[in-house]
């Protein structure tokens, strides 16, 4: 298990009559995940910020023979957009059997969301937090159901969630901002799994590996000195393809062996270890309360 090694989802399960929501499904890992679920017969809701790219992506996905691929507008950096999306989904779909929180961003410069939160935290974590909570009644209804949060091994690079400086005004570095958002994904998974105990909904998070996707184009010296050369020259030949990067997501979403597991972190289709901070249940609770009650 590691940054570049490969695991593979071997589940043959069908998803006929099931509904899946995938954020960031128009490109990279999300697109390959959407294609796989569509091949299994699921109704796939592609929740994307760029509607034109998403509609273009559906053309290739529908070639598998499944026309039940739906595009919905979702900007995770805007809490209003998340609320509007959830209202539309719950109006048109009684049950959601699978929610895959896949979308993510890397921004070189410090940016704030429309709601005033640091952009990595807003998009990679807070938007997914609100999305999940608002969709929960629709997810709990069908039982069993699964929620899959795509995190990253990059979470190990931060030692704090910086509740006292949520917008990183005192000190900003792209790598640490991204790492903090990925740490939040794992802590959210742990606390959500605890709160959903005995509901029939299991929660998973994972490291997809280092993948050749559009998001990787932002890895440069804003991460650390020499990052562009190391990532794009030395590391590139060993990176996973988007299809390979989607395997652990699919494993968590589909594999029968994981049906009784919840709150765990996966890498290469196996349970894996996180940083000590990512295992801290007190910090997970504090993050939950912060999400609900604190303003930037």
C-alpha positions as CSV (number, residue, x, y, z in Angstrom):
1,X,0.0,0.0,0.0
2,X,1.3,3.4,-0.8
3,X,1.4,6.5,-3.0
4,X,1.7,4.8,-6.3
5,X,0.9,1.1,-5.9
6,X,-2.3,-0.4,-7.3
7,X,-5.3,-2.2,-5.8
8,X,-8.3,-3.4,-7.8
9,X,-12.0,-3.6,-7.1
10,X,-13.2,-7.1,-8.2
11,X,-16.8,-6.9,-7.0
12,X,-19.4,-8.0,-9.6
13,X,-22.3,-6.5,-7.8
14,X,-25.1,-5.0,-9.9
15,X,-26.8,-1.7,-9.1
16,X,-30.0,-1.9,-11.0
17,X,-32.7,0.2,-9.3
18,X,-30.1,2.0,-7.2
19,X,-29.2,5.7,-7.3
20,X,-25.7,7.1,-6.8
21,X,-24.6,10.7,-6.4
22,X,-21.0,11.5,-7.3
23,X,-19.4,15.0,-6.9
24,X,-16.8,16.1,-9.4
25,X,-17.9,13.3,-11.8
26,X,-17.1,15.1,-15.0
27,X,-13.3,14.4,-15.0
28,X,-10.6,12.1,-13.6
29,X,-11.4,9.7,-10.9
30,X,-15.0,10.9,-10.6
31,X,-15.7,10.3,-14.3
32,X,-14.2,6.8,-14.2
33,X,-16.3,6.0,-11.0
34,X,-19.4,7.3,-12.7
35,X,-18.8,5.1,-15.8
36,X,-18.3,2.0,-13.6
37,X,-21.5,2.6,-11.7
38,X,-23.4,3.2,-14.9
39,X,-22.2,0.0,-16.3
40,X,-23.6,-1.8,-13.3
41,X,-27.1,-0.3,-14.0
42,X,-27.2,2.5,-11.4
43,X,-28.9,5.8,-11.9
44,X,-25.9,8.1,-11.7
45,X,-26.3,11.8,-10.7
46,X,-23.2,13.7,-11.7
47,X,-22.9,16.7,-9.3
48,X,-20.6,19.1,-11.1
49,X,-19.7,22.8,-11.1
50,X,-18.9,22.9,-14.8
51,X,-22.2,21.8,-16.5
52,X,-20.8,21.9,-20.0
53,X,-17.9,19.6,-19.2
54,X,-20.3,17.3,-17.3
55,X,-22.7,17.1,-20.2
56,X,-19.8,16.3,-22.5
57,X,-18.7,13.6,-20.1
58,X,-22.1,11.9,-20.1
59,X,-21.8,11.3,-23.8
60,X,-19.0,8.8,-23.3
61,X,-20.6,7.3,-20.1
62,X,-23.9,6.7,-21.8
63,X,-22.1,4.6,-24.5
64,X,-22.1,1.8,-22.0
65,X,-25.9,1.4,-22.7
66,X,-27.2,3.1,-19.6
67,X,-29.1,6.3,-20.3
68,X,-29.8,7.0,-16.6
69,X,-27.0,9.5,-16.2
70,X,-28.1,12.9,-14.9
71,X,-26.1,16.1,-14.6
72,X,-26.9,18.5,-11.8
73,X,-25.2,21.8,-11.0
74,X,-23.2,21.9,-7.8
75,X,-20.6,24.4,-6.6
76,X,-19.3,23.0,-3.4
77,X,-17.6,26.3,-2.5
78,X,-21.0,27.9,-2.1
79,X,-23.2,26.7,0.7
80,X,-26.3,28.1,-1.1
81,X,-25.4,26.1,-4.2
82,X,-25.2,23.0,-2.0
83,X,-28.6,23.7,-0.4
84,X,-30.2,24.3,-3.9
85,X,-28.7,21.1,-5.2
86,X,-30.1,19.0,-2.3
87,X,-33.5,20.6,-2.7
88,X,-33.6,19.5,-6.3
89,X,-32.3,16.0,-5.6
90,X,-34.8,15.3,-2.8
91,X,-37.6,16.6,-4.9
92,X,-36.9,14.2,-7.8
93,X,-35.3,11.2,-6.0
94,X,-36.8,9.3,-3.0
95,X,-33.7,7.3,-2.2
96,X,-30.0,7.6,-2.6
97,X,-28.1,4.4,-2.1
98,X,-24.6,5.7,-2.6
99,X,-23.1,9.1,-2.1
100,X,-19.5,9.6,-3.3
101,X,-17.9,12.8,-2.1
102,X,-15.1,12.9,-4.7
103,X,-14.7,16.5,-5.9
104,X,-11.6,18.4,-4.8
105,X,-9.6,21.5,-5.6
106,X,-6.0,22.8,-5.3
107,X,-5.5,26.5,-5.5
108,X,-2.1,28.0,-5.7
109,X,-3.0,31.3,-4.0
110,X,-5.0,31.8,-0.8
111,X,-8.6,32.3,-1.8
112,X,-11.8,32.7,0.1
113,X,-15.2,31.2,-0.9
114,X,-18.3,33.3,-1.4
115,X,-19.2,32.4,2.2
116,X,-15.8,33.7,3.5
117,X,-14.0,30.3,4.1
118,X,-10.5,29.4,2.9
119,X,-11.1,27.7,-0.5
120,X,-9.6,24.2,0.2
121,X,-11.6,23.9,3.5
122,X,-14.8,25.3,1.9
123,X,-14.8,23.0,-1.2
124,X,-13.0,19.9,-0.2
125,X,-14.6,19.6,3.3
126,X,-17.3,22.0,4.3
127,X,-19.3,21.7,1.1
128,X,-19.3,17.9,1.3
129,X,-20.2,18.1,5.0
130,X,-23.3,20.1,4.3
131,X,-24.2,18.1,1.3
132,X,-24.0,14.9,3.3
133,X,-26.1,16.2,6.2
134,X,-28.8,17.6,3.9
135,X,-29.1,14.4,1.9
136,X,-29.0,12.1,5.0
137,X,-32.8,11.5,5.1
138,X,-32.7,10.4,1.5
139,X,-29.6,8.2,2.2
140,X,-30.9,6.6,5.4
141,X,-34.3,5.8,3.8
142,X,-33.3,2.8,1.5
143,X,-31.0,0.9,3.9
144,X,-28.4,-0.3,3.3
145,X,-26.5,2.7,1.9
146,X,-23.0,3.9,1.7
147,X,-21.2,7.2,1.9
148,X,-17.6,7.4,0.5
149,X,-15.3,10.3,1.1
150,X,-12.3,10.7,-1.1
151,X,-9.4,11.9,1.1
152,X,-5.7,11.7,0.5
153,X,-2.5,10.5,2.1
154,X,-1.4,14.2,1.9
155,X,-3.4,14.6,5.2
156,X,-0.2,13.5,7.0
157,X,1.5,16.9,6.2
158,X,-0.6,18.9,8.6
159,X,-0.5,18.8,12.4
160,X,-3.6,20.9,13.1
161,X,-7.0,22.0,11.8
162,X,-6.2,25.6,12.8
163,X,-9.6,26.3,14.4
164,X,-8.1,29.5,15.7
165,X,-7.1,30.6,12.2
166,X,-9.6,28.8,9.9
167,X,-8.8,31.0,6.9
168,X,-5.0,30.7,7.4
169,X,-4.5,34.4,7.5
170,X,-1.5,34.1,9.7
171,X,0.4,31.7,7.5
172,X,-0.6,30.1,4.2
173,X,1.0,27.3,2.2
174,X,-0.8,25.4,-0.5
175,X,0.3,22.0,0.6
176,X,-0.8,22.6,4.2
177,X,-4.1,24.1,3.2
178,X,-4.9,21.1,1.0
179,X,-3.6,18.6,3.6
180,X,-5.9,20.2,6.2
181,X,-8.9,19.7,4.0
182,X,-8.0,16.1,3.5
183,X,-7.5,15.6,7.2
184,X,-11.0,17.0,7.8
185,X,-12.4,14.4,5.3
186,X,-11.1,11.6,7.5
187,X,-12.2,13.1,10.8
188,X,-15.6,13.8,9.3
189,X,-15.8,10.2,8.3
190,X,-15.0,9.0,11.8
191,X,-17.6,11.2,13.5
192,X,-20.3,10.6,10.9
193,X,-19.8,6.8,11.2
194,X,-20.3,7.2,15.0
195,X,-23.4,9.2,14.6
196,X,-24.9,6.9,12.0
197,X,-24.4,3.7,14.0
198,X,-27.2,1.2,13.6
199,X,-28.9,3.3,10.8
200,X,-27.8,0.9,8.0
201,X,-25.6,3.5,6.5
202,X,-21.8,2.8,6.4
203,X,-19.2,5.5,5.8
204,X,-15.7,5.1,4.3
205,X,-12.8,7.3,3.4
206,X,-9.8,6.6,1.2
207,X,-6.6,7.6,-0.4
208,X,-7.0,7.1,-4.2
209,X,-3.2,7.1,-4.8
210,X,-1.2,9.7,-6.8
211,X,-3.2,10.0,-10.0
212,X,-2.7,11.7,-13.3
213,X,-5.7,14.0,-13.2
214,X,-6.5,17.7,-13.9
215,X,-6.1,18.6,-10.3
216,X,-2.5,17.5,-10.4
217,X,-1.6,20.3,-12.8
218,X,-1.7,22.7,-9.8
219,X,1.1,20.9,-8.0
220,X,4.1,23.3,-8.2
221,X,6.5,25.3,-6.1
222,X,3.5,26.6,-4.1
223,X,3.5,23.2,-2.5
224,X,7.2,23.1,-1.7
225,X,10.4,24.0,-3.5
226,X,11.0,21.5,-6.3
227,X,7.5,20.1,-6.2
228,X,6.8,20.6,-9.9
229,X,9.9,18.8,-10.9
230,X,9.5,16.0,-8.4
231,X,5.8,15.5,-9.2
232,X,5.7,16.0,-12.9
233,X,9.1,14.6,-13.9
234,X,10.2,12.0,-11.4
235,X,6.8,10.9,-10.2
236,X,4.7,11.1,-13.3
237,X,5.7,7.7,-14.9
238,X,4.6,6.0,-11.7
239,X,1.3,7.7,-11.2
240,X,-2.0,5.9,-11.5
241,X,-4.3,6.4,-14.4
242,X,-7.8,7.8,-13.4
243,X,-9.2,4.3,-13.8
244,X,-6.7,2.9,-11.4
245,X,-7.3,5.8,-9.1
246,X,-11.0,5.0,-9.0
247,X,-10.5,1.4,-7.8
248,X,-10.4,2.1,-4.0
249,X,-13.5,4.3,-4.3
250,X,-15.3,1.5,-6.1
251,X,-14.1,-1.0,-3.5
252,X,-15.5,1.1,-0.7
253,X,-18.7,1.7,-2.6
254,X,-19.4,-1.9,-3.8
255,X,-17.4,-4.7,-2.2
256,X,-19.3,-7.2,-0.2
257,X,-16.4,-7.7,2.3
258,X,-16.7,-4.0,3.4
259,X,-20.4,-4.2,4.1
260,X,-20.0,-4.5,7.9
261,X,-17.2,-1.9,8.1
262,X,-17.7,1.8,8.8
263,X,-15.5,4.8,9.7
264,X,-12.3,3.2,8.3
265,X,-9.6,4.6,5.9
266,X,-8.6,2.6,2.8
267,X,-5.6,2.6,0.5
268,X,-5.2,0.3,-2.5
269,X,-8.5,-1.5,-1.6
270,X,-7.3,-2.4,1.9
271,X,-7.8,-0.8,5.3
272,X,-4.8,1.4,6.0
273,X,-3.3,3.7,8.6
274,X,-3.7,7.4,9.1
275,X,-1.8,10.0,11.0
276,X,-2.4,10.0,14.8
277,X,-4.3,13.3,14.5
278,X,-6.7,11.7,12.0
279,X,-7.6,9.1,14.7
280,X,-8.4,11.7,17.4
281,X,-12.1,11.4,18.1
282,X,-12.1,14.5,20.3
283,X,-10.8,16.6,17.3
284,X,-13.4,14.9,15.1
285,X,-16.2,16.0,17.5
286,X,-14.7,19.5,17.6
287,X,-14.6,19.7,13.8
288,X,-18.3,18.7,13.7
289,X,-19.3,21.4,16.1
290,X,-17.2,23.9,14.3
291,X,-18.9,23.1,11.0
292,X,-22.3,23.6,12.5
293,X,-21.8,26.7,14.6
294,X,-18.7,28.7,13.7
295,X,-18.5,31.4,11.1
296,X,-15.3,32.5,9.4
